[in-house]
Amino acid sequence: MRPSVVRVNRDLRRDLYAALCAALLVLTAVLVGRAIQHRDGSLRVDWPPLLASWDPHVGPGTPAAVVVAAAVVAYGPSLAARLSWRPLLLAVWGAGMAWTWSLALVDGWHRGVAEQLTTRNEYLRAVPRFHDIPAALRDFTRHILIDAPDNWGAHVAGHPPGATLTFVLLDRVGLGGGGWAGTWCITVGTTAAVAVLVTVRTLADESLARRAAPFLVLAPAAVWVGTSADGYFAAVAAWAVALLALAVRGLRPALYGVCSGLLFGLTVYLSYGLTLMAVVAGAVLLLGSSRRPLVFALAGFVVVPVLFTVSGFDWWEAYRLLVTRYYQGAGGVRPYGYWVWANLACTVLIVGPATVAGVRRAAVRLRPGGDRPRRSPRRLAVLVLAAALALLVADLSGMSKAETERIWLPFAVWLLPAGAFLTGARGWLAGQAVLALLVNHLLTTGW
């Protein structure tokens, strides 16, 4: 047998071992989690490690989801190789929307989309309280703690007001209600895949971006992109990174640098935890050819914080109060010793076995002697592992105990292009699709 064939077989075997280990991690998290939850209820989830309940079902989105999955598995890799670049980006966005909408509609329009953002702890419940936006921003921190009068629901209190303001502004322009909110989150959230492809092409090369494209479309993460606001947050953060990548590679550095900074500024006013996107931004700067756009990015970044601060919202004070609120609620009950590793099982479920195997290959690329420093695969590996590092920091912080299948979407989308390192793309894509379909049809997810 030729050495190249032996090497391919060895790499595939190691990929499968990595996927098997990830599956065992998930199984362990399920079994241990169920035992803990049955014993004392401290996990505060019905089907650990996910915030979900066992509910085998089918729905109107089931046939479409199966058809989209089969089409992407069968034709995705070849179309990604053949299409010209801009049509490919549109195809990725369109296919990603079709996949996400299909999965959401497995639960029907009302339960799957229109009602997701209208529950007691969700953002839309707070929209009527923002009839006077400046006053609401000035008083925002007074309602974060559980024992505060008229305290905010969990998601509103757990995020800076930029998140809620998004839905307030949608309501002001006539797109109020859960249906429009869900449509906004899916439509914007699915553009994250396009931003990631633009970044990979800019910092690594086009061939790797093309190989990654089907994996970004058929991600199990789509179960949670449709419909949660975190999918929208993921897209804003992803475009901030993409524009920074274009700037540091010398493409309109002033324009793209300022726009990137504006989006990074918005990102940290959508979610406190997304300050960790600075790790991914640092990797982009490391891989760039110029540091000059950093000045423009910083100039753009300060705009959003200044606007919120002048309006009376104190980000640091709000975060301090949020930490207290977190431990007043489920965060103070959920055991760190379980979630610090079970969160990683949640990550396996949103990125899928192909991404696990791809991240293994990314780590190999960064070993001494694994690749020449300027080789494109090594550059992609730096980007992927930077996202993995940000995710691990979030995990160790203890501020993300449970619900990370939703909360970590902004980091997870940067792990997905690791699929470009794999051979036998169709087989791995089929595994991704099967995982997403099983999760969506066997469980009812919620947040």
VOPAGU-2260 file (C-alpha; in pm, 1 decimal, decimal comma):
REM VOPAGU-2260
SITE   aa  ch    i         X         Y         Z
SITE  MET   A    0       0,0       0,0       0,0
SITE  ARG   A    1     132,0     344,2     -94,4
SITE  PRO   A    2     247,5     572,4     191,5
SITE  SER   A    3     -10,0     838,4      93,0
SITE  VAL   A    4    -294,5     587,1     124,0
SITE  VAL   A    5    -164,1     467,7     458,4
SITE  ARG   A    6    -147,9     827,0     579,9
SITE  VAL   A    7    -505,2     899,1     464,7
SITE  ASN   A    8    -634,9     586,6     637,0
SITE  ARG   A    9    -447,2     673,9     954,6
SITE  ASP   A   10    -584,9    1028,2     955,7
SITE  LEU   A   11    -939,8     902,8     895,2
SITE  ARG   A   12    -907,1     654,0    1179,1
SITE  ARG   A   13    -793,2     930,8    1413,8
SITE  ASP   A   14   -1079,0    1151,8    1297,3
SITE  LEU   A   15   -1325,2     875,4    1379,9
SITE  TYR   A   16   -1162,0     825,4    1720,2
SITE  ALA   A   17   -1206,7    1197,0    1791,1
SITE  ALA   A   18   -1574,2    1181,6    1689,1
SITE  LEU   A   19   -1623,6     869,4    1901,9
SITE  CYS   A   20   -1468,1    1038,8    2204,6
SITE  ALA   A   21   -1698,9    1337,3    2152,1
SITE  ALA   A   22   -2000,9    1102,9    2133,4
SITE  LEU   A   23   -1891,8     937,1    2458,7
SITE  LEU   A   24   -1862,1    1281,5    2619,8
SITE  VAL   A   25   -2221,6    1357,9    2519,9
SITE  LEU   A   26   -2344,1    1019,2    2644,3
SITE  THR   A   27   -2165,1    1068,4    2976,5
SITE  ALA   A   28   -2312,9    1417,2    3013,2
SITE  VAL   A   29   -2661,1    1276,2    2950,4
SITE  LEU   A   30   -2629,3     986,4    3196,2
SITE  VAL   A   31   -2452,3    1178,2    3473,1
SITE  GLY   A   32   -2676,0    1479,1    3419,4
SITE  ARG   A   33   -2995,3    1276,3    3444,5
SITE  ALA   A   34   -2869,8    1116,4    3765,9
SITE  ILE   A   35   -2789,3    1456,1    3920,4
SITE  GLN   A   36   -3115,0    1610,1    3804,7
SITE  HIS   A   37   -3313,8    1315,9    3938,6
SITE  ARG   A   38   -3129,5    1335,3    4270,2
SITE  ASP   A   39   -3169,9    1703,6    4354,4
SITE  GLY   A   40   -3285,1    1899,4    4048,4
SITE  SER   A   41   -2982,0    2127,4    4071,2
SITE  LEU   A   42   -2906,4    2126,3    3696,8
SITE  ARG   A   43   -3233,3    2310,8    3624,6
SITE  VAL   A   44   -3273,1    2145,4    3282,2
SITE  ASP   A   45   -3511,7    1866,5    3183,8
SITE  TRP   A   46   -3281,6    1680,1    2943,6
SITE  PRO   A   47   -2921,2    1751,0    3042,9
SITE  PRO   A   48   -2692,6    1874,8    2909,8
SITE  LEU   A   49   -2939,1    2057,2    2681,5
SITE  LEU   A   50   -3214,7    2289,1    2791,7
SITE  ALA   A   51   -3472,7    2064,9    2629,0
SITE  SER   A   52   -3736,8    1803,2    2696,3
SITE  TRP   A   53   -3784,5    1457,7    2547,6
SITE  ASP   A   54   -4059,9    1492,1    2287,0
SITE  PRO   A   55   -4038,0    1272,8    1974,4
SITE  HIS   A   56   -4235,4    1448,4    1703,7
SITE  VAL   A   57   -4255,0    1545,1    1337,7
SITE  GLY   A   58   -4399,3    1858,8    1186,1
SITE  PRO   A   59   -4451,6    2061,2     869,0
SITE  GLY   A   60   -4080,3    2131,5     839,6
SITE  THR   A   61   -3977,8    1764,8     848,4
SITE  PRO   A   62   -4000,7    1683,9     472,5
SITE  ALA   A   63   -3823,7    2007,2     379,8
SITE  ALA   A   64   -3544,9    1946,6     633,2
SITE  VAL   A   65   -3482,3    1596,9     495,0
SITE  VAL   A   66   -3479,7    1724,5     135,1
SITE  VAL   A   67   -3242,8    2014,1     214,5
SITE  ALA   A   68   -3008,4    1782,8     404,3
SITE  ALA   A   69   -3003,4    1525,9     122,2
SITE  ALA   A   70   -2943,8    1796,0    -140,3
SITE  VAL   A   71   -2653,4    1954,7      48,0
SITE  VAL   A   72   -2491,5    1615,9     115,0
SITE  ALA   A   73   -2526,7    1507,9    -247,7
SITE  TYR   A   74   -2446,8    1832,6    -429,8
SITE  GLY   A   75   -2297,3    2071,7    -175,3
SITE  PRO   A   76   -1926,9    1986,2    -215,1
SITE  SER   A   77   -1936,5    1983,4    -597,1
SITE  LEU   A   78   -2136,8    2307,4    -620,8
SITE  ALA   A   79   -1904,4    2474,9    -370,9
SITE  ALA   A   80   -1610,9    2384,3    -596,5
SITE  ARG   A   81   -1779,1    2496,5    -921,9
SITE  LEU   A   82   -1977,8    2810,4    -851,0
SITE  SER   A   83   -1812,4    3148,0    -890,5
SITE  TRP   A   84   -1745,6    3322,0    -560,6
SITE  ARG   A   85   -2035,3    3565,3    -523,8
SITE  PRO   A   86   -2302,8    3317,6    -636,9
SITE  LEU   A   87   -2150,7    3070,6    -390,4
SITE  LEU   A   88   -2196,7    3317,1    -104,5
SITE  LEU   A   89   -2560,4    3371,0    -202,4
SITE  ALA   A   90   -2610,7    2995,4    -234,1
SITE  VAL   A   91   -2466,1    2937,8     112,9
SITE  TRP   A   92   -2695,0    3200,7     262,6
SITE  GLY   A   93   -2999,2    3065,4      78,1
SITE  ALA   A   94   -2928,2    2702,2     164,6
SITE  GLY   A   95   -2853,5    2796,6     524,8
SITE  MET   A   96   -3186,2    2977,5     551,3
SITE  ALA   A   97   -3367,9    2681,4     396,6
SITE  TRP   A   98   -3204,0    2443,0     646,5
SITE  THR   A   99   -3269,5    2668,2     945,8
SITE  TRP   A  100   -3629,9    2747,5     851,2
SITE  SER   A  101   -3701,9    2379,0     787,5
SITE  LEU   A  102   -3572,3    2280,0    1129,9
SITE  ALA   A  103   -3761,7    2560,7    1302,6
SITE  LEU   A  104   -4085,9    2462,5    1128,9
SITE  VAL   A  105   -4061,2    2104,6    1250,2
SITE  ASP   A  106   -4226,8    2255,1    1559,8
SITE  GLY   A  107   -4474,3    2451,2    1348,6
SITE  TRP   A  108   -4497,6    2825,9    1288,6
SITE  HIS   A  109   -4627,2    2925,7    1630,6
SITE  ARG   A  110   -4419,6    2705,4    1861,3
SITE  GLY   A  111   -4115,1    2693,7    1633,3
SITE  VAL   A  112   -4090,3    3060,9    1535,6
SITE  ALA   A  113   -4357,1    3309,2    1642,4
SITE  GLU   A  114   -4368,3    3220,6    2013,2
SITE  GLN   A  115   -3998,6    3161,7    2076,5
SITE  LEU   A  116   -3915,7    3523,0    2160,4
SITE  THR   A  117   -4240,4    3605,5    2340,8
SITE  THR   A  118   -4210,7    3387,0    2651,5
SITE  ARG   A  119   -4182,9    3525,2    3003,7
SITE  ASN   A  120   -3804,3    3559,3    3003,7
SITE  GLU   A  121   -3765,8    3680,9    2645,8
SITE  TYR   A  122   -3696,1    4021,7    2495,9
SITE  LEU   A  123   -4036,0    4099,3    2345,6
SITE  ARG   A  124   -4198,2    4107,9    2688,6
SITE  ALA   A  125   -3987,9    4417,7    2766,1
SITE  VAL   A  126   -4064,9    4608,6    2444,0
SITE  PRO   A  127   -4361,4    4807,7    2590,1
SITE  ARG   A  128   -4136,3    4933,2    2870,0
SITE  PHE   A  129   -3912,7    5108,5    2613,8
SITE  HIS   A  130   -4175,0    5360,6    2497,3
SITE  ASP   A  131   -3928,3    5626,0    2621,6
SITE  ILE   A  132   -3592,6    5481,1    2514,6
SITE  PRO   A  133   -3360,3    5729,9    2694,0
SITE  ALA   A  134   -3553,8    5687,1    3019,3
SITE  ALA   A  135   -3547,3    5308,6    2985,4
SITE  LEU   A  136   -3170,9    5314,4    2933,6
SITE  ARG   A  137   -3116,9    5538,0    3236,1
SITE  ASP   A  138   -3324,9    5306,0    3454,5
SITE  PHE   A  139   -3204,1    4979,6    3303,1
SITE  THR   A  140   -2964,2    4880,6    3582,5
SITE  ARG   A  141   -3229,7    4943,7    3850,1
SITE  HIS   A  142   -3428,9    4642,7    3731,5
SITE  ILE   A  143   -3154,6    4380,4    3689,1
SITE  LEU   A  144   -3155,7    4217,5    4033,3
SITE  ILE   A  145   -3427,1    3964,2    4110,5
SITE  ASP   A  146   -3540,0    4154,8    4419,0
SITE  ALA   A  147   -3557,9    4486,3    4229,6
SITE  PRO   A  148   -3902,3    4633,2    4157,8
SITE  ASP   A  149   -4031,8    4534,3    3812,9
SITE  ASN   A  150   -3718,5    4328,0    3752,4
SITE  TRP   A  151   -3639,2    4238,7    3393,8
SITE  GLY   A  152   -3693,4    3887,1    3263,3
SITE  ALA   A  153   -3387,3    3661,3    3258,9
SITE  HIS   A  154   -3272,8    3732,7    2903,3
SITE  VAL   A  155   -3328,2    4107,1    2922,0
SITE  ALA   A  156   -3145,0    4131,4    3254,2
SITE  GLY   A  157   -2871,9    3899,2    3129,1
SITE  HIS   A  158   -2774,8    4116,0    2831,2
SITE  PRO   A  159   -2691,2    4481,2    2769,5
SITE  PRO   A  160   -2989,0    4678,1    2636,4
SITE  GLY   A  161   -2867,4    4663,3    2275,5
SITE  ALA   A  162   -3030,8    4322,3    2252,0
SITE  THR   A  163   -3373,4    4442,2    2362,3
SITE  LEU   A  164   -3340,8    4767,3    2166,2
SITE  THR   A  165   -3313,7    4564,6    1845,2
SITE  PHE   A  166   -3666,9    4436,2    1894,5
SITE  VAL   A  167   -3788,9    4774,1    2014,9
SITE  LEU   A  168   -3669,7    4931,1    1689,3
SITE  LEU   A  169   -3823,8    4650,1    1483,1
SITE  ASP   A  170   -4152,6    4724,6    1659,4
SITE  ARG   A  171   -4115,7    5098,1    1588,4
SITE  VAL   A  172   -4083,9    5036,1    1214,0
SITE  GLY   A  173   -4393,6    4815,7    1207,6
SITE  LEU   A  174   -4228,2    4473,8    1243,4
SITE  GLY   A  175   -4351,0    4398,2    1592,4
SITE  GLY   A  176   -4442,1    4061,8    1738,7
SITE  GLY   A  177   -4284,1    3720,5    1759,9
SITE  GLY   A  178   -4319,5    3631,6    1392,7
SITE  TRP   A  179   -4117,9    3927,7    1270,3
SITE  ALA   A  180   -3866,3    3887,7    1553,7
SITE  GLY   A  181   -3810,9    3524,2    1463,2
SITE  THR   A  182   -3781,4    3607,4    1094,3
SITE  TRP   A  183   -3523,2    3875,8    1175,2
SITE  CYS   A  184   -3312,7    3637,2    1384,4
SITE  ILE   A  185   -3313,4    3363,0    1119,5
SITE  THR   A  186   -3253,4    3596,0     825,7
SITE  VAL   A  187   -2968,0    3783,2     991,1
SITE  GLY   A  188   -2833,9    3483,9    1182,7
SITE  THR   A  189   -2780,9    3274,5     870,9
SITE  THR   A  190   -2556,7    3542,8     720,6
SITE  ALA   A  191   -2291,4    3443,1     977,2
SITE  ALA   A  192   -2188,2    3159,2     743,9
SITE  VAL   A  193   -2121,9    3410,4     466,5
SITE  ALA   A  194   -1909,9    3625,9     699,2
SITE  VAL   A  195   -1704,9    3324,0     803,5
SITE  LEU   A  196   -1643,1    3226,1     440,5
SITE  VAL   A  197   -1532,6    3579,8     355,1
SITE  THR   A  198   -1289,9    3570,1     647,5
SITE  VAL   A  199   -1147,8    3227,6     557,3
SITE  ARG   A  200   -1094,7    3332,5     195,6
SITE  THR   A  201    -930,4    3657,6     302,9
SITE  LEU   A  202    -696,2    3515,7     567,9
SITE  ALA   A  203    -633,9    3165,1     432,3
SITE  ASP   A  204    -740,3    3092,8      73,5
SITE  GLU   A  205   -1043,4    3043,8    -144,7
SITE  SER   A  206   -1007,0    2667,3    -183,5
SITE  LEU   A  207   -1034,1    2617,5     192,9
SITE  ALA   A  208   -1335,7    2847,1     207,3
SITE  ARG   A  209   -1503,6    2644,4     -67,1
SITE  ARG   A  210   -1435,2    2319,1     116,6
SITE  ALA   A  211   -1579,2    2469,2     434,7
SITE  ALA   A  212   -1896,1    2602,9     270,4
SITE  PRO   A  213   -2118,5    2289,8     294,5
SITE  PHE   A  214   -2023,5    2245,2     660,6
SITE  LEU   A  215   -2133,0    2600,3     736,4
SITE  VAL   A  216   -2467,0    2534,5     566,4
SITE  LEU   A  217   -2549,6    2199,2     726,8
SITE  ALA   A  218   -2447,3    2282,5    1081,9
SITE  PRO   A  219   -2645,7    2132,6    1371,0
SITE  ALA   A  220   -2622,0    2483,3    1522,3
SITE  ALA   A  221   -2911,3    2575,3    1291,6
SITE  VAL   A  222   -3144,0    2408,7    1544,6
SITE  TRP   A  223   -3070,2    2698,7    1780,6
SITE  VAL   A  224   -3021,6    2974,7    1523,0
SITE  GLY   A  225   -3391,8    2924,2    1449,0
SITE  THR   A  226   -3514,9    3086,5    1655,4
SITE  SER   A  227   -3299,1    3256,5    1919,0
SITE  ALA   A  228   -3152,4    3601,9    1942,3
SITE  ASP   A  229   -2807,6    3447,5    1986,7
SITE  GLY   A  230   -2806,2    3354,1    1619,4
SITE  TYR   A  231   -2845,8    3723,3    1541,7
SITE  PHE   A  232   -2566,3    3806,5    1788,7
SITE  ALA   A  233   -2344,5    3548,7    1615,2
SITE  ALA   A  234   -2395,6    3718,6    1279,5
SITE  VAL   A  235   -2312,1    4066,7    1409,3
SITE  ALA   A  236   -1992,7    3935,6    1569,1
SITE  ALA   A  237   -1904,2    3735,3    1256,5
SITE  TRP   A  238   -1936,9    4037,6    1027,7
SITE  ALA   A  239   -1725,0    4242,5    1268,8
SITE  VAL   A  240   -1450,5    3981,3    1231,7
SITE  ALA   A  241   -1494,1    3954,3     853,5
SITE  LEU   A  242   -1464,8    4330,0     799,7
SITE  LEU   A  243   -1157,5    4341,5    1022,5
SITE  ALA   A  244   -1003,0    4062,3     815,6
SITE  LEU   A  245   -1063,1    4256,8     494,6
SITE  ALA   A  246    -913,1    4568,7     651,7
SITE  VAL   A  247    -594,7    4405,6     781,7
SITE  ARG   A  248    -536,5    4245,2     442,3
SITE  GLY   A  249    -527,6    4591,4     287,2
SITE  LEU   A  250    -877,3    4611,7     135,1
SITE  ARG   A  251   -1020,9    4960,2     205,2
SITE  PRO   A  252    -861,6    4961,8     550,5
SITE  ALA   A  253   -1024,4    5285,9     666,4
SITE  LEU   A  254   -1379,9    5198,7     559,9
SITE  TYR   A  255   -1375,2    4833,3     664,8
SITE  GLY   A  256   -1180,3    4912,1     981,0
SITE  VAL   A  257   -1435,2    5168,1    1100,6
SITE  CYS   A  258   -1731,2    4943,5    1007,8
SITE  SER   A  259   -1569,7    4651,1    1188,5
SITE  GLY   A  260   -1519,3    4865,8    1497,6
SITE  LEU   A  261   -1882,1    4978,9    1490,7
SITE  LEU   A  262   -2000,7    4618,1    1479,8
SITE  PHE   A  263   -1761,8    4511,5    1755,7
SITE  GLY   A  264   -1898,0    4798,2    1964,6
SITE  LEU   A  265   -2253,0    4680,9    1897,2
SITE  THR   A  266   -2152,1    4321,9    1976,7
SITE  VAL   A  267   -2050,1    4397,7    2334,2
SITE  TYR   A  268   -2382,1    4580,4    2384,7
SITE  LEU   A  269   -2570,3    4273,5    2263,5
SITE  SER   A  270   -2403,0    4026,6    2501,1
SITE  TYR   A  271   -2150,6    4073,4    2780,3
SITE  GLY   A  272   -1983,0    3742,7    2704,0
SITE  LEU   A  273   -1900,1    3848,4    2349,8
SITE  THR   A  274   -1616,2    4061,7    2480,1
SITE  LEU   A  275   -1431,7    3730,7    2431,5
SITE  MET   A  276   -1458,4    3781,2    2055,8
SITE  ALA   A  277   -1146,2    3990,4    2116,7
SITE  VAL   A  278    -957,9    3658,2    2109,7
SITE  VAL   A  279   -1077,9    3590,1    1755,0
SITE  ALA   A  280   -1007,1    3951,1    1658,2
SITE  GLY   A  281    -654,6    3906,1    1794,4
SITE  ALA   A  282    -605,4    3604,3    1568,3
SITE  VAL   A  283    -722,3    3811,8    1270,7
SITE  LEU   A  284    -468,7    4083,3    1353,2
SITE  LEU   A  285    -197,5    3817,9    1385,6
SITE  LEU   A  286    -280,6    3680,7    1041,1
SITE  GLY   A  287    -316,6    4022,8     876,4
SITE  SER   A  288     -55,1    4203,8     675,3
SITE  SER   A  289    -112,8    4546,3     830,2
SITE  ARG   A  290    -183,2    4679,1    1179,6
SITE  ARG   A  291    -281,5    5026,4    1058,7
SITE  PRO   A  292    -653,9    4942,6    1030,7
SITE  LEU   A  293    -656,9    4880,1    1406,5
SITE  VAL   A  294    -663,3    5257,9    1458,8
SITE  PHE   A  295    -974,5    5288,5    1241,5
SITE  ALA   A  296   -1134,0    4988,7    1412,9
SITE  LEU   A  297   -1078,3    5141,8    1756,1
SITE  ALA   A  298   -1223,8    5471,2    1635,7
SITE  GLY   A  299   -1534,4    5288,9    1517,7
SITE  PHE   A  300   -1553,4    5076,1    1830,7
SITE  VAL   A  301   -1592,8    5366,7    2072,8
SITE  VAL   A  302   -1902,3    5505,1    1897,6
SITE  VAL   A  303   -2158,0    5259,1    2038,3
SITE  PRO   A  304   -2025,6    5267,4    2397,8
SITE  VAL   A  305   -2024,2    5647,7    2390,7
SITE  LEU   A  306   -2383,9    5660,2    2265,8
SITE  PHE   A  307   -2506,8    5421,2    2535,6
SITE  THR   A  308   -2303,2    5591,0    2808,5
SITE  VAL   A  309   -2428,6    5937,7    2714,1
SITE  SER   A  310   -2781,7    5794,5    2720,0
SITE  GLY   A  311   -2731,0    5689,6    3080,9
SITE  PHE   A  312   -2646,0    5318,8    3059,9
SITE  ASP   A  313   -2338,1    5208,5    3255,8
SITE  TRP   A  314   -2205,6    4882,2    3103,0
SITE  TRP   A  315   -1969,1    4803,0    3390,4
SITE  GLU   A  316   -2227,2    4864,8    3660,1
SITE  ALA   A  317   -2480,4    4654,7    3470,5
SITE  TYR   A  318   -2234,4    4368,1    3439,8
SITE  ARG   A  319   -2156,2    4383,8    3811,7
SITE  LEU   A  320   -2526,9    4362,0    3890,4
SITE  LEU   A  321   -2570,9    4082,8    3637,1
SITE  VAL   A  322   -2313,7    3869,5    3819,1
SITE  THR   A  323   -2517,3    3912,6    4137,1
SITE  ARG   A  324   -2841,6    3835,4    3948,6
SITE  TYR   A  325   -2681,6    3526,1    3794,2
SITE  TYR   A  326   -2608,8    3376,0    4133,8
SITE  GLN   A  327   -2950,3    3480,1    4265,5
SITE  GLY   A  328   -3108,9    3253,2    4006,8
SITE  ALA   A  329   -3028,3    2920,0    3843,9
SITE  GLY   A  330   -2660,0    3011,9    3809,3
SITE  GLY   A  331   -2624,4    2997,0    4186,5
SITE  VAL   A  332   -2772,3    2645,5    4198,9
SITE  ARG   A  333   -2626,3    2475,6    3893,2
SITE  PRO   A  334   -2306,0    2287,8    3991,6
SITE  TYR   A  335   -1989,0    2416,0    3827,6
SITE  GLY   A  336   -1829,6    2071,6    3858,9
SITE  TYR   A  337   -2079,9    1925,6    3613,6
SITE  TRP   A  338   -2127,3    2213,6    3372,3
SITE  VAL   A  339   -1758,8    2290,4    3324,1
SITE  TRP   A  340   -1731,0    1973,5    3114,3
SITE  ALA   A  341   -2097,4    1918,0    3018,6
SITE  ASN   A  342   -2092,5    2255,6    2840,6
SITE  LEU   A  343   -1838,8    2099,7    2604,2
SITE  ALA   A  344   -2087,0    1820,6    2534,7
SITE  CYS   A  345   -2337,5    2092,1    2437,9
SITE  THR   A  346   -2075,2    2230,6    2201,1
SITE  VAL   A  347   -2035,4    1888,3    2038,1
SITE  LEU   A  348   -2409,4    1886,1    1972,3
SITE  ILE   A  349   -2409,8    2227,1    1802,3
SITE  VAL   A  350   -2097,5    2180,1    1589,9
SITE  GLY   A  351   -2132,6    1808,0    1512,7
SITE  PRO   A  352   -1885,2    1520,7    1469,7
SITE  ALA   A  353   -1731,0    1663,7    1152,3
SITE  THR   A  354   -1624,4    1979,2    1334,1
SITE  VAL   A  355   -1477,8    1777,5    1621,1
SITE  ALA   A  356   -1265,6    1583,0    1372,8
SITE  GLY   A  357   -1176,3    1904,1    1190,7
SITE  VAL   A  358   -1063,9    2075,7    1510,5
SITE  ARG   A  359    -840,9    1774,9    1579,4
SITE  ARG   A  360    -680,1    1828,6    1239,1
SITE  ALA   A  361    -647,8    2200,8    1306,9
SITE  ALA   A  362    -454,8    2124,8    1624,7
SITE  VAL   A  363    -224,2    1895,3    1427,6
SITE  ARG   A  364    -159,1    2177,8    1180,4
SITE  LEU   A  365     -23,2    2392,8    1462,8
SITE  ARG   A  366     216,0    2133,3    1597,6
SITE  PRO   A  367     583,1    2220,0    1544,5
SITE  GLY   A  368     661,6    2106,9    1192,6
SITE  GLY   A  369     293,7    2050,7    1111,8
SITE  ASP   A  370     289,9    2314,7     836,2
SITE  ARG   A  371     506,5    2601,9     727,3
SITE  PRO   A  372     392,5    2912,3     919,9
SITE  ARG   A  373     256,1    3090,5     616,0
SITE  ARG   A  374      69,9    2794,5     468,2
SITE  SER   A  375    -303,1    2855,3     426,6
SITE  PRO   A  376    -418,7    2550,1     627,9
SITE  ARG   A  377    -210,6    2666,4     921,5
SITE  ARG   A  378    -366,4    3011,5     900,3
SITE  LEU   A  379    -714,6    2860,9     908,9
SITE  ALA   A  380    -609,1    2648,9    1205,4
SITE  VAL   A  381    -507,0    2963,1    1395,4
SITE  LEU   A  382    -851,7    3115,6    1336,7
SITE  VAL   A  383   -1038,0    2799,8    1440,1
SITE  LEU   A  384    -831,4    2741,6    1752,9
SITE  ALA   A  385    -865,3    3106,5    1857,3
SITE  ALA   A  386   -1242,5    3053,9    1864,6
SITE  ALA   A  387   -1191,7    2733,0    2062,6
SITE  LEU   A  388    -978,1    2926,2    2312,3
SITE  ALA   A  389   -1246,5    3194,8    2353,3
SITE  LEU   A  390   -1503,4    2923,3    2413,5
SITE  LEU   A  391   -1285,1    2755,5    2677,6
SITE  VAL   A  392   -1234,5    3086,0    2861,0
SITE  ALA   A  393   -1611,4    3135,9    2863,0
SITE  ASP   A  394   -1649,5    2785,0    3000,4
SITE  LEU   A  395   -1397,8    2828,3    3281,3
SITE  SER   A  396   -1551,8    3161,2    3382,1
SITE  GLY   A  397   -1851,8    2983,0    3531,2
SITE  MET   A  398   -2086,4    3244,1    3383,1
SITE  SER   A  399   -2214,9    3000,6    3119,8
SITE  LYS   A  400   -2352,2    2706,8    3316,2
SITE  ALA   A  401   -2606,1    2542,2    3083,0
SITE  GLU   A  402   -2782,8    2679,7    2774,4
SITE  THR   A  403   -2446,3    2706,9    2600,7
SITE  GLU   A  404   -2593,6    2534,4    2294,7
SITE  ARG   A  405   -2749,6    2876,8    2237,4
SITE  ILE   A  406   -2516,8    3116,3    2417,1
SITE  TRP   A  407   -2200,1    2993,6    2243,8
SITE  LEU   A  408   -2330,1    3015,8    1886,1
SITE  PRO   A  409   -2106,6    3321,2    1817,4
SITE  PHE   A  410   -1797,1    3111,3    1898,7
SITE  ALA   A  411   -1924,2    2788,6    1743,5
SITE  VAL   A  412   -1962,2    2933,9    1392,3
SITE  TRP   A  413   -1584,6    2983,3    1384,8
SITE  LEU   A  414   -1522,7    2616,3    1460,3
SITE  LEU   A  415   -1732,8    2497,3    1165,4
SITE  PRO   A  416   -1480,7    2581,6     887,0
SITE  ALA   A  417   -1252,2    2316,8    1038,7
SITE  GLY   A  418   -1454,9    2080,0     819,0
SITE  ALA   A  419   -1237,1    2202,5     530,4
SITE  PHE   A  420    -954,0    1984,5     664,5
SITE  LEU   A  421   -1151,2    1660,0     626,5
SITE  THR   A  422   -1153,2    1405,7     347,8
SITE  GLY   A  423   -1474,7    1229,8     248,5
SITE  ALA   A  424   -1688,7    1539,9     289,1
SITE  ARG   A  425   -2020,3    1375,8     198,0
SITE  GLY   A  426   -1994,2    1117,1     473,4
SITE  TRP   A  427   -1915,5    1378,6     734,7
SITE  LEU   A  428   -2193,2    1605,8     607,5
SITE  ALA   A  429   -2440,0    1319,4     638,6
SITE  GLY   A  430   -2333,6    1277,9    1001,4
SITE  GLN   A  431   -2394,2    1648,8    1063,0
SITE  ALA   A  432   -2741,0    1631,0     909,6
SITE  VAL   A  433   -2842,1    1318,2    1098,6
SITE  LEU   A  434   -2738,0    1471,4    1430,9
SITE  ALA   A  435   -2939,4    1789,9    1367,7
SITE  LEU   A  436   -3246,3    1596,7    1252,7
SITE  LEU   A  437   -3234,2    1365,3    1554,6
SITE  VAL   A  438   -3200,4    1652,4    1801,6
SITE  ASN   A  439   -3479,3    1849,5    1640,7
SITE  HIS   A  440   -3720,9    1557,6    1612,4
SITE  LEU   A  441   -3655,0    1382,9    1943,2
SITE  LEU   A  442   -3632,5    1688,9    2167,0
SITE  THR   A  443   -3818,9    2013,5    2211,6
SITE  THR   A  444   -3556,9    2278,0    2272,1
SITE  GLY   A  445   -3623,3    2598,8    2458,2
SITE  TRP   A  446   -3449,7    2886,7    2629,6
